[in-house]
Amino acid sequence: MRASFSLIVVLLALATVPLAADARSDAKKHVEFGVTVAQKGLWREAILQWERAAQIDPTYAAAQNNLAIAYEHEGELDKARTAYEKALAIEPNNSYIKQNYELFKEINDRTTRKDGQ
Amino acid sequence: MTARHARTVSSLVAVLLLAACTNYYEIPIETPIRPKLDVTGFQRVLVAGFISGGTDDVDSNLETTRLLRSQLRTKSDLRVIDTDVLPLMDVANEGQNTSTGVVGTPAAIKEEKDLEPYERLFANVEYWKKIGEEYQQPLIVTGTIMFTPQQRNSIVQREVERYDSFGRRQVTPQRTYVERKGFALRPKFVFIDGRTGTVMHSERFAEEILYNANQTTPALSSYFELMDRLIPSFLNTLSSQKIKGTRVLLQ
């Protein structure tokens, strides 16, 4: 009984691995295409691709990072901050994301600085 | 292998793996920044002048007025009013206790605290409303400027390169006492609605530049160098700006 339960758990675990892998590879295609169009200056299209990637695989940090950059480029700073925070929550030690976020914060702080009036 | 070595090696491996697995692309971006103030109701801007203090080597009032007018002429949609700089110091001193609301002004402005009595001038609605009427109700830019000499002495560590008798290069750290001189610029820009005479927004900045004591840099050149750093932020108060930068896209 105990052995069959363990077997079921293992089989279930194995079954979910390809699903996750499929989601990631599907999301990766959107991320890659997003990068290609962003490099051509088509940021709106890139946003659609990365939003789709983030929808397919919400644990894909690259999709969130790229989305944040695209939002920054479009001047949607609140959305950019949220996306950077999501990316960092997924991969807190990723130095590229950390660096992008620091640069973003520098600009964002500049826009919010005020002298009590 | 100690636990510390093992940790170092494993983090190195992790970094290498991350670098090997991640494709990254540097991409230039331009972040559009919306203006902090809504100035759509104005067609004209009057850079009225500033209450300034600090060094006598630079007339910060005149230089700042000239510089801001020329920047606004080329980088904003507002029409810049060309007129003489308002003698704000005289106005404040003449009207003590009465029209300007300024009381107990110091003879010379040498420190930041000397500016405090003048701050009330910017809150004098009647005065600014009168100026607004005179110039067809523009947006008025005024404020305070402190441009002061700075001196800092400190111990810094430098790497000194030496070659021994066998021609081998040796680098040794050496602690040296360094004397540095320069300037600090602390402006406060005040934006006043010329239609109502009220303050719409104000913003403070602080910039500093230091050189080696043996280097002679004219005060005016330091002033422009420091103003260069904060002009984008000043302009962003009135008009939208694009900030260029680079980010890393990941795959």
Interface residues (C-beta under 8 A of the other chain):
Chain A: K28 V31 E32 V35 A38 Q39 A61 A62 N65 N66 I69 E72 H73 E74 G75 L77 N94 Y96 I97 Q99 N100 L103 I107 R110 T111 R113 K114 D115 G116 Q117
Chain B: L18 T22 Y24 Y25 I27 I29 E30 T31 P32 I33 R34 K36 K188 V199 M200 H201 S202 E203 R204 S233 N236 I243 G245 R247 V248 L249 L250 Q251
